[in-house]
Structures are given as structure tokens and as C-alpha cells.
Amino acid sequence: MLEKPILLGSDIYRHSIYGRKHPLSIPRVSLVLDLIRALGWFDEARYRAVEPATREQLTRFHAPDYVEALMRAEETRHVPPEDQERYNIGRNGNPVFAEIFRRPATSCAASILAAGLLKEGGVVHNPAGGTHHGRPDRASGFCYFNDAVLAILAFLDQGLERVLYIDLDAHHGDGVQDAFHDEERVLTVSIHEQDRWPRTGALADRAGGMARNIPVPAGFNDTEMAFLVAEALLPLADRFRPQALVLQCGCDGLEDDPQSRLSLSNRAIWNAVATLHRQAPRTLVLGGGGYNPWAVARCWAGIWGVLNSQPLNGQPLDEPLPMPAQSLLREIVWNHSRGRTPPEHWFTTLADAARPGPVRPEIRAAARAILED
């Protein structure tokens, strides 16, 4: 069993972007790792640098011809019209870029590795993971492969019989839900903004009985997240008794993110992680969506702190950031209206101000509904 959490990453994310105008043109994983270092939280002995997954590893879920199409696209930097149509690459937000195969393959390798590291128990954090829209034979929603599915399959290959997947992203975890539609060993749970792309994951959608969906309204706040954790997610976990938990921590539901209408602070994500990661003997914590570089870096670095029972090295989550961390955050350039006049606290603090609010009737009703047999 792992005595302490393990952090996974790669230098491939440092210079790889989907395209200058793409929402994922921002620094994310590399910035998270740099911020962890600047906070004094980086432990070389508990870090693993990851190489891309092999064709054999990826075809545990993905179609061989699709994997080969992505490899060709990286080699030639070109996708013929028939491949665009068949595999949904080079269009619909899934551009051709220099590392179109290696970058998502590296995220998958990390999640597969995590399942192996967790064979006897523990916690692993893969902030590059969480590509929950990926389909067996096509790209979807900026996701070329589905690392969460591959991690869950690796757990099942170990002989586990109860794997719980919880998705906190603002977008429905459709690719993971559909992959395990009829798999009684995997329970998928998704909290996401209602009427947000891909416009799936209705409250009544149980995907053959092994899925629970909680679409939430605009303005979803910290109090409502805490309510759903306590009144819905924990009871589900108690009932299912997972042997492994895969926790997708997309942070596009934060108030500071431009891609949703939700109003969470990063404290809501941290509190959910602090509670949920203890619900199974094996826990893989993933990243996911997140389109404001300051919000992503502060949220996911804070998750690493939470997993290590903050405070670490005398740097509590609520304290002003040390100057190396502030300097790092001040160097970020984001070509977005919010990036032109960023508020000072994006540079100086890790923790957002809490965003409490009322628990609305539809939130209470959803918590009751997903516990019904």
C-alpha cells in the first residue's frame, strides 16, 4: 500500500497547446506542477514522470483504427476529410496539433499507471487526467482518449468488483457513463450543469441502472455542493462499498471559469475531495475541465495539498502565497477578457473566498431522487 499520495505528470504539457485560440491554449498541468514546487510541496520521491501509453494499452478501450488515425495525424499534421468525418478530429473543437497523439496518450498512461500503483491501496493524483468525453472510436469535447475509462478497466482487470466513478466537472461525464452502461461492477455519478454541452445526464438517466446524474442549475454554490456530498454522494458510497474510487475534479464549475454558469469556490472542490477520497481504499484523483489558468492552477495545486493533509511545510491553504508562488502566477498571460484585468487575489492567495448560498428545492429533490432504487 502507498504510504503517501503519489503525483503524476510530464513535461509534454509545458509546450503543447491545442491552438492559440482554443480554450485549452492556456497553461494547466505544467503550471500546477510549477505552483506545487513554488509552494514547497513537491517531493521528488513521490513524483512519477510518465511516457505516452502504447497502442496495446490504448486499444483496451479504443478502436485500433482510431488510435492509428491519431498517430497518422500527429505524423503528417493532416487529417483527410474521411478521417475528420469518421473520427471527429480536426473539427468540432478537436484540432490537429503537434502532440495530438502523444499528449492524450500520456494522460492515459498516467491513469493506467495509477491503477497499478494503487493495487494494494493509497492515493494517486493525475491532474492531466479526467478526459471524460472520449469515445472508443472518436474524439469528443476536447478529449481524444478517455483516461478515466482506461483506469477503471485496469482496476477491473485486477479483479476488483466495485469501482465508483464520481465526476465533479461542469460538463456531464458522458463518455465514462456510456462506457460502463451495462457494467454492474462500475457505478458512475456525475454532478454537472443542466443544459450545458453535451446536454446529456438527465436526473432520470440511470444508464442501465449503474449511473446516477445530478444536473444542477446556474449559480450552483458551495453550500449546495456540500449538501450533495453529504446527502447524496456519501450515502451512495456507503451503499456501494467501493473497492476503488476514481474522482474527476474538473474545475470549470468555479465562479471564475468562463465555460459555465456555476458559482463554486475552489474550497467547495477541496472539501469534496477531502471527504470523498477516504471512501475507498484506492483513490485516483483526476483533473478535467478548467479554462481559467489562475483558477485551474490554484484549485488543482490545492487538491494536492488536501490529499497531503494540509498544511504542508507551514503553508496553510488560507495563508497569503509565498513570493515565488505569487511571481509565478503574475507571469501568466491569458488572452481572454478576464485575463486582461485579473483581480489581485488570483496572484496572492490559493483559496477563493467561500461562496455559500441557499440549498434550492431542486437540489434537495435531486439528492432524494438518486438514492431511490
Buried (B, 14 or more C-beta within 10 A) or exposed (E): EBEEBBBBBBEBBEEBBBEEEBBBBBBBBBBBBBBBBBBBBBBEEBBBEBEBBEBEBBBBBBBEEBBEBBBBBBEEEEBEEEBBEBBBBBBEBBBBBEBBBBBBBBBBBBBBBBBEBBBEBBBBBBBBBBBBBBBBBBBBBBBBBBBBBBBBBBBBEBEBEBBBBBBBBBBBBBBBBBBBBEBEBBBBBBBBBBEBBBEBBEBEBBBEEBBBBBBBBEBBBBBBBBBBBEBBBBEBBEEBEBBBBBBBBBBBBBBBBBBBBBBBBBBBBBBBBBBBBEBBBBBBBBBBBBBBBBBBBBBBBBBBBBBBEBEBEEBEBEEEBBEBBBEBBEEBEBEBEBBEEBEEBBBEBBBBEBBBEEBBEBBBEBBEBBEEE
